[in-house]
């Protein structure tokens, strides 16, 4: 019996070896080399010299790094709660019996099939002054005086609003589908029993729908936090990190340091700090979820 189990394990390992070889070559080895880079002055051409912990000391004393982390955090704070509320709201609309149900589902999901570049350039068109869609609509509704313009992409506060709206429009479709699927898994018998007891739609939402969505909400929250911390391309295309680097996230700073300033060692150091931040957030989320599950 023991020999047959060992033989089965050996056969399983043989099947896994190709994957492990590719994973080790293209994932584990680059990570090891990345850690090595943090201890060197490293350019795009070659490894220059060993600097020890200098890159780490420089990073912790660099105000640009902490400003970029704060900008990434602002983006997380702006997008994560609003994404969850919006995705649930759209799922509720699309889950109701209606002749427009299929249209709702298509329209809500459609933007998520666009690439980040296409969505970003659409955002540039929509939020540009003078002839952009948003300003034109505000003029039409007389919410904005005819002789004034909102410069969405060159004013700090307006830039964050524009970036948040563009990101929500582009990415909400995936989370909307997850919530819609979770809502359809709620047994109809539970809802019918609640209605027989006199529950209103509002009570059904708070007492039945929302608790059933709790597991998927935890997953979406963690995924949204991670993806928001890794934001780069839409900000890079729409505002370029401006005005005056006030919307520059940490990923953009890493890119500029590594490929524009030719300092890959320092860029790698910042990358691993971001990795540690995301690891801590993931562990914290896991601990909170397990603690709530244990208390329940």
Buried (B, 14 or more C-beta within 10 A) or exposed (E): EEEEEEEEEEEEEEEEEEEEEEEEEEEEEEEEEBEEBBBBBBBEEEEEEEBEEBBBEBBEEBEBBEBBBEBBBBBBBBBBEBBBEBBBBBBBBBBEEEEEEEEBBEEBBEBBEBEBEEBBBBBBEBBBBEEBEBBEEBBEEEEBEEEEBBBBBEBEEBBBBBBBBBBBBBBBBBBBBBBBEBBEEBEEEBBEEBEEEEBEEEBBBEEBBEEBBEEBBBBBBBBBBBBBBEBBBBBBBBBEBBBEBBBBBBBBBBBBBBEEEEBBBBBBBBBBBBEEBBEEBEEEBEEEBEEEEEEE
